Amino acid sequence: MFAKMRGQMILLALCAGLIWAPSAMGTLNVNVLDLDGNGDYVSAVDALNLTDFTGGAFTLQAWVFVKQLGANQPIASKYLDAGNQRSWAFMVTSVGQLRAYVSGDGSSGGTYMWQTTSSVVAADVWLHVAFVCDPAGVDKIKFYVNNVEATHTNGATDPPGGVFNSTAPMYVGRFLSQYYYGYMDELRLTDGVLSSFPSSTLDVPLVPTVDTEVLYHFDEGSGTVKDHANLWGNPTNTGTLNGGARRTSWDGLGPNNDLPLPVTLIALAADPGNHEVTVNWTTESEIDNMGFHVYRSTNQSTGYERVTTQLIPSQGFSLTTHNYDYLDDREVVNGVTYYYKLSDVDVNGRERQHETIASATPTNPAIIPGEDMTLAPYQLSQNYPNPFNAVTTIRYYVRNPGSVRLAVYNLAGEEVALLVNSLQTAGEHLIQFDAASYPAGIYFTRLTGENGYDNMKKMLFLK
């Protein structure tokens, strides 16, 4: 019988898919890098020299908001003041072209330059820009703006097969005596060639890959800027704010920077149900608004994550009252209090989160004995959270007092934990499973009871 059960479990795992993808719930861009063009920048520790690219190929990308053209605006560079040892640089020129330098010997004379044939960057608007260097490729140099390739000069000039390697730091917002004036977000340096980039600020923040050398979200608190590339085992190329550089909240950018608040929110409420919550909100006016996202947390102050996988359409432009609702039934556990926030997205793709909070605690409806005899004698719900780190909560319901056995199995079908094996009272039961001493991976929780009841749920444990 156990062999049969094991086969069923493996089949279930295969059907469900053994490759876990990150949650579709994105994380809101909270802050941007704010540079005033007067000697402020971010300096990055050079743990890997940031020039040891495979075959000399690398990609640099960022969201930029240039406040004023008229001077060169360096996005990122790597060089030493002493001896003019240049490695590479990427910038916006004084007239809005994208320009890149790559050096093979570190000298200014041995540095190659490319730039777009026309102005592709305007002031006072968010744009995604990227530079790709591919010495072994057919098109060895490419520039992108909002995921659209831009033509460039010096097309016959080949980049060096290996970038000049020095112990120079990497600078964000600085090259030589030139400094960036404006906002910047989601800066990423990658070993190798990328060919697809975000085309809208609706896209969730970048995530590191095995080739990521530097990834700055600029969302940490004041002081050190952290490099999230170490999630994949790469060095922690920590950066530090210098010369008055700071972070500014998206909410604080304000109407003076072409970032008007598109929505006037006058009400936000959350109505609990059975393993679900309905979020309702009312707007008084909407100006150039594309839609909404809903964010959820079990902590009123922190930890809000997006639960909407798609933008909830809005009225666009309206000066009258409108009502909206969203049903949240995604891994909602009865008895847990959930807190909700709303964000709106304007026609330029900028997203802002409102500070109004609504909360609700879903509950199981009372069942009158004999009212509905078609109900199952037991019910096993999905654990929460799932995926989980160390501890997760398992919920099950017993209609009538009776025997309950609740156990956890690994992917090989071996029982690794017996959580319950006793008579249980009628009603809802919650029990925690602590997997801190187990290896990460896929597990199954199995509930068996009287009259042949037998049910399983898949759980994913991440460390």
C-alpha positions in Angstrom: 0.0 0.0 0.0 2.8 2.4 0.8 4.4 1.7 -2.6 1.2 2.6 -4.2 0.9 5.8 -2.1 4.5 6.6 -3.0 3.8 6.3 -6.7 0.7 8.5 -6.3 2.8 11.1 -4.5 5.5 11.1 -7.2 2.9 11.4 -9.9 1.3 14.3 -8.1 4.6 16.0 -7.9 5.3 15.5 -11.6 1.9 16.8 -12.5 2.3 19.8 -10.2 5.8 20.6 -11.6 9.0 20.2 -9.7 10.6 23.4 -10.9 9.6 26.3 -8.7 9.3 29.7 -10.3 9.5 32.9 -8.2 6.1 34.2 -7.1 4.3 36.5 -9.6 3.7 38.9 -6.7 6.2 41.6 -7.4 7.7 44.0 -4.9 7.0 47.7 -5.3 9.9 50.1 -6.2 10.0 52.1 -3.1 13.0 54.5 -3.6 15.1 55.9 -6.5 18.7 57.2 -6.4 18.6 61.0 -6.3 21.7 62.8 -7.6 22.0 66.6 -7.9 24.9 66.7 -10.4 27.2 68.5 -7.9 29.8 65.9 -6.9 27.5 63.2 -5.5 27.6 59.6 -6.7 27.7 56.0 -5.5 31.0 54.2 -5.3 31.1 50.4 -5.6 33.7 48.1 -4.0 35.4 46.2 -6.8 35.4 42.6 -5.5 35.8 41.0 -8.9 37.4 44.0 -10.7 34.1 44.0 -12.6 36.0 43.6 -15.9 36.5 39.9 -15.9 33.7 39.3 -18.4 33.5 36.1 -20.5 35.0 36.9 -23.9 34.8 40.6 -23.0 31.0 40.7 -23.3 28.9 42.6 -20.8 25.6 44.4 -20.5 24.8 47.5 -18.5 21.2 48.8 -18.0 19.3 51.2 -15.8 16.1 53.3 -15.5 17.1 57.0 -15.8 15.2 60.3 -15.3 17.5 63.1 -16.4 16.4 66.4 -14.9 18.2 68.6 -17.3 20.3 68.1 -20.5 23.2 70.4 -21.4 26.0 68.5 -19.9 27.2 64.9 -20.1 25.3 62.7 -17.6 27.3 59.6 -16.6 25.2 56.6 -15.6 28.0 54.3 -14.5 31.7 53.9 -15.1 34.9 52.1 -14.0 38.2 53.9 -13.9 41.1 55.1 -11.7 42.0 58.7 -11.3 45.7 57.8 -11.0 47.2 57.2 -14.4 43.8 57.6 -16.2 43.2 53.9 -16.1 39.8 53.6 -17.9 37.9 50.4 -18.2 34.4 51.3 -19.4 31.7 54.1 -19.1 28.1 54.6 -20.1 26.4 58.0 -20.2 23.9 60.4 -21.7 25.5 63.2 -23.7 24.6 66.9 -23.4 22.2 66.6 -26.3 20.5 63.3 -25.2 22.6 60.7 -27.1 23.7 57.5 -25.4 27.5 57.1 -25.3 29.7 54.3 -24.3 33.5 53.9 -23.8 35.4 50.6 -23.6 39.2 50.5 -23.2 41.6 47.7 -24.0 44.7 49.2 -22.4 43.4 51.7 -19.8 44.6 54.8 -21.6 42.5 57.5 -23.1 44.1 56.9 -26.4 43.3 53.2 -26.3 39.6 53.9 -25.5 36.9 53.3 -28.1 33.8 55.3 -28.1 30.3 54.7 -29.6 27.1 56.8 -29.4 23.7 56.8 -30.8 23.3 58.8 -34.1 20.5 60.9 -32.7 19.1 62.2 -29.4 17.2 59.3 -27.7 17.0 60.6 -24.1 14.8 63.5 -23.2 14.7 65.3 -19.9 11.9 64.9 -17.3 10.8 61.4 -18.3 11.6 57.9 -17.1 13.4 55.8 -19.7 15.1 52.4 -19.6 18.5 52.5 -21.3 21.0 49.7 -22.0 24.4 49.2 -23.5 25.6 45.8 -24.8 29.2 45.0 -25.6 29.7 41.7 -27.5 33.2 41.4 -29.1 32.4 38.0 -30.5 29.0 38.9 -31.9 27.9 40.0 -35.4 26.6 43.3 -33.9 29.3 44.0 -31.4 27.8 47.1 -29.9 24.1 47.8 -29.2 22.1 50.5 -27.5 18.5 50.1 -26.3 15.9 52.6 -25.1 12.7 51.1 -23.7 13.7 47.8 -25.2 14.0 49.3 -28.7 17.4 49.2 -30.3 18.9 52.6 -31.4 21.4 53.0 -34.2 24.8 54.2 -33.3 28.0 55.6 -34.8 31.4 53.9 -35.2 29.7 50.8 -36.3 32.9 49.6 -38.0 35.0 49.9 -34.8 35.3 46.6 -32.9 35.5 46.6 -29.1 38.5 45.0 -27.5 38.2 41.2 -26.8 39.1 41.9 -23.1 38.2 45.0 -21.1 41.1 46.7 -19.4 41.4 45.1 -15.9 42.3 47.3 -13.0 41.5 47.6 -9.3 39.4 50.7 -10.1 36.1 51.1 -8.3 32.8 51.3 -10.1 31.0 54.6 -10.0 27.2 55.2 -10.4 26.5 58.7 -11.5 30.1 59.7 -12.0 32.8 59.7 -14.7 36.0 61.8 -14.4 34.7 65.3 -13.3 31.2 64.7 -14.8 28.2 63.9 -12.6 24.6 62.8 -13.1 21.7 65.1 -12.4 18.4 63.3 -11.9 17.0 60.0 -10.7 18.1 56.5 -11.4 16.8 53.0 -10.5 17.3 49.3 -11.1 21.0 49.5 -12.3 22.4 46.2 -13.3 25.8 45.0 -14.7 25.8 41.6 -16.3 28.5 39.3 -17.5 27.5 38.4 -21.1 24.9 39.6 -23.6 21.3 40.4 -22.8 18.8 41.1 -25.6 15.6 41.8 -23.8 14.9 44.7 -21.4 12.0 46.2 -19.4 9.8 48.5 -21.6 7.6 49.8 -18.9 8.0 50.7 -15.2 5.1 48.3 -14.6 7.6 45.5 -14.9 8.6 44.1 -11.5 12.1 45.0 -10.2 15.1 43.1 -11.7 16.2 39.9 -10.2 19.8 38.6 -10.2 21.0 35.7 -12.4 24.2 33.6 -12.2 25.8 36.3 -14.5 24.9 39.3 -12.4 27.8 41.3 -11.1 26.0 44.3 -9.7 22.3 44.9 -9.1 21.2 48.0 -7.3 17.5 48.5 -6.4 18.3 51.6 -4.3 15.6 50.5 -1.9 17.6 50.0 1.3 17.7 52.5 4.1 20.2 55.4 4.2 23.9 54.7 4.0 25.2 51.6 2.3 23.7 50.5 -1.0 23.6 46.7 -1.1 24.3 44.5 -4.2 21.8 41.7 -4.4 23.9 39.7 -6.8 25.2 37.6 -3.9 22.0 35.7 -4.0 23.6 33.6 -6.7 27.0 33.3 -5.0 28.6 36.3 -6.6 30.6 38.7 -4.5 28.8 41.4 -2.6 29.9 44.5 -4.6 28.6 46.9 -1.9 28.2 50.5 -2.9 28.2 53.7 -0.7 26.4 57.0 -1.1 28.9 59.9 -1.5 28.9 63.6 -1.7 25.2 64.1 -0.6 23.8 61.4 -2.8 20.5 60.1 -1.4 17.4 58.0 -2.0 14.1 59.6 -2.7 10.7 57.9 -2.4 8.7 57.4 -5.6 5.8 59.0 -3.6 8.0 62.0 -2.9 8.9 62.9 -6.5 6.0 65.2 -6.8 4.2 67.1 -9.5 7.2 69.4 -10.1 9.0 66.5 -11.8 6.2 65.5 -14.2 5.0 62.9 -11.8 1.4 64.0 -10.8 -0.5 61.7 -8.5 -3.2 60.2 -10.8 -5.7 59.1 -8.2 -7.6 60.7 -5.3 -8.5 57.8 -3.1 -11.4 58.5 -0.7 -12.1 55.0 0.7 -10.5 51.6 1.1 -12.1 48.6 2.9 -11.7 44.9 3.3 -14.5 42.4 3.8 -13.7 39.0 5.2 -15.1 35.7 3.8 -14.3 32.0 4.1 -10.7 31.8 3.0 -11.1 35.0 1.0 -11.1 38.8 1.4 -12.9 41.3 -0.8 -11.0 44.6 -1.1 -13.2 47.6 -2.1 -12.0 51.1 -2.8 -13.5 54.4 -4.1 -11.8 57.1 -6.1 -13.0 60.7 -6.3 -11.0 61.5 -9.4 -8.5 59.9 -11.8 -6.1 61.7 -14.1 -4.1 59.8 -16.7 -4.5 56.6 -14.6 -4.0 53.2 -16.2 -5.1 51.0 -13.3 -4.4 49.5 -9.8 -2.5 46.9 -8.0 -3.4 45.5 -4.5 -0.7 44.7 -1.9 -1.1 42.5 1.1 0.8 41.8 4.4 0.2 40.1 7.7 2.1 42.9 9.4 0.5 46.3 9.4 3.8 48.2 9.1 5.9 46.1 6.7 6.1 43.2 4.3 3.5 44.3 1.7 3.6 42.2 -1.5 1.6 42.4 -4.6 -1.3 39.9 -4.9 -2.6 41.1 -8.2 -1.0 39.4 -11.2 -2.4 41.8 -13.7 -3.2 45.5 -13.6 -6.8 46.2 -12.6 -8.2 48.5 -15.3 -9.4 52.0 -14.2 -11.4 54.8 -15.8 -8.3 56.6 -17.1 -9.5 60.1 -16.8 -12.5 60.9 -14.6 -13.6 63.7 -12.2 -16.5 61.6 -10.8 -16.7 58.9 -8.1 -16.0 55.3 -9.1 -16.0 52.1 -7.1 -13.7 49.0 -7.5 -13.3 45.6 -5.9 -10.9 42.8 -5.9 -11.3 39.2 -4.5 -8.2 37.9 -2.8 -8.5 34.2 -2.4 -4.7 33.4 -2.9 -3.6 31.2 0.0 -5.9 33.0 2.4 -6.0 31.3 5.8 -9.0 31.7 8.2 -8.1 33.3 11.5 -5.2 35.3 10.1 -5.5 39.1 9.9 -4.5 40.6 6.5 -3.6 44.2 5.8 -4.1 45.7 2.4 -2.7 48.7 0.5 -3.5 50.1 -2.9 -1.2 51.4 -5.6 -2.1 53.2 -8.8 -0.2 53.3 -12.1 -0.3 56.3 -14.4 0.0 56.4 -18.2 3.8 56.8 -18.0 4.0 53.5 -16.1 4.9 55.1 -12.7 3.5 53.3 -9.7 2.6 54.8 -6.4 1.4 53.2 -3.2 -1.3 54.9 -1.1 -0.7 54.9 2.7 -4.4 54.0 3.5 -4.6 50.6 5.1 -7.6 48.2 5.3 -7.7 45.0 7.3 -9.8 41.9 7.5 -9.7 38.5 9.3 -11.4 35.7 7.2 -13.4 33.1 9.2 -15.0 29.8 8.6 -18.8 30.0 8.5 -20.6 28.3 11.4 -22.1 24.9 10.5 -25.3 23.7 12.1 -25.3 20.0 12.8 -27.5 18.2 10.3 -27.8 21.3 8.1 -25.8 19.9 5.2 -24.9 16.2 5.3 -23.1 16.4 1.9 -20.1 18.2 3.5 -16.9 16.1 3.8 -16.1 14.9 7.3 -12.6 16.5 7.0 -11.0 19.2 5.0 -7.2 19.8 4.5 -6.2 23.2 3.3 -3.0 24.4 1.7 -0.3 25.3 4.1 0.5 29.0 4.7 2.9 30.5 3.7 3.8 28.3 0.7 6.7 28.4 -0.3 7.9 28.8 3.3 11.2 29.2 5.2 11.5 27.1 8.3 7.9 27.4 9.7 4.6 27.0 8.0 1.0 26.6 9.3 -1.2 23.7 8.3 -5.0 24.1 8.6 -7.5 21.3 8.7 -11.2 21.0 9.5 -13.0 18.2 11.4 -16.8 18.1 10.9 -17.4 15.6 13.7 -15.2 14.4 16.6 -13.0 11.6 15.4 -9.6 10.2 14.7 -7.0 12.3 12.8 -3.6 11.5 11.6 -1.5 14.3 10.1 2.0 13.5 8.8 4.6 15.0 6.5 6.4 13.1 3.8 9.5 13.9 1.6 9.6 13.5 -2.1 10.8 9.9 -1.8 7.6 9.0 0.1 9.3 8.7 3.5 7.4 9.9 6.5 9.6 12.6 8.1 7.2 14.0 10.8 4.1 12.9 12.5 2.2 16.1 13.6 -1.1 14.7 14.9 -2.3 11.1 15.7 -5.2 11.3 18.1 -8.9 12.0 18.6 -9.8 15.5 17.6 -12.7 17.7 18.5 -15.0 19.1 15.8 -14.0 22.5 14.2 -11.0 24.1 12.7 -7.5 23.2 13.8 -4.1 24.9 13.1 -0.7 23.3 13.6 2.8 24.6 12.8 5.4 22.5 11.0 9.0 23.5 11.8 11.3 22.3 9.0 14.5 24.1 10.2 16.2 20.7 10.7 15.2 19.3 7.3 16.8 19.9 3.9 15.1 22.3 1.5 12.8 20.8 -1.1 9.3 19.5 -1.8 7.3 17.9 1.0 3.7 16.6 1.3 1.3 16.9 4.2 -1.2 14.0 4.4 -4.4 14.0 6.4 -6.2 10.7 7.0 -9.3 10.1 9.1 -12.3 7.9 9.6 -14.4 6.4 6.8 -11.4 6.2 4.5 -10.7 10.0 4.3 -7.2 10.6 2.8 -5.9 13.8 1.3 -2.5 15.4 0.5 -1.1 18.8 -0.2 2.3 19.8 -1.7 4.6 22.1 0.3 7.8 23.9 -0.9 10.5 24.5 1.7 13.1 27.1 0.8 16.2 28.1 2.8 
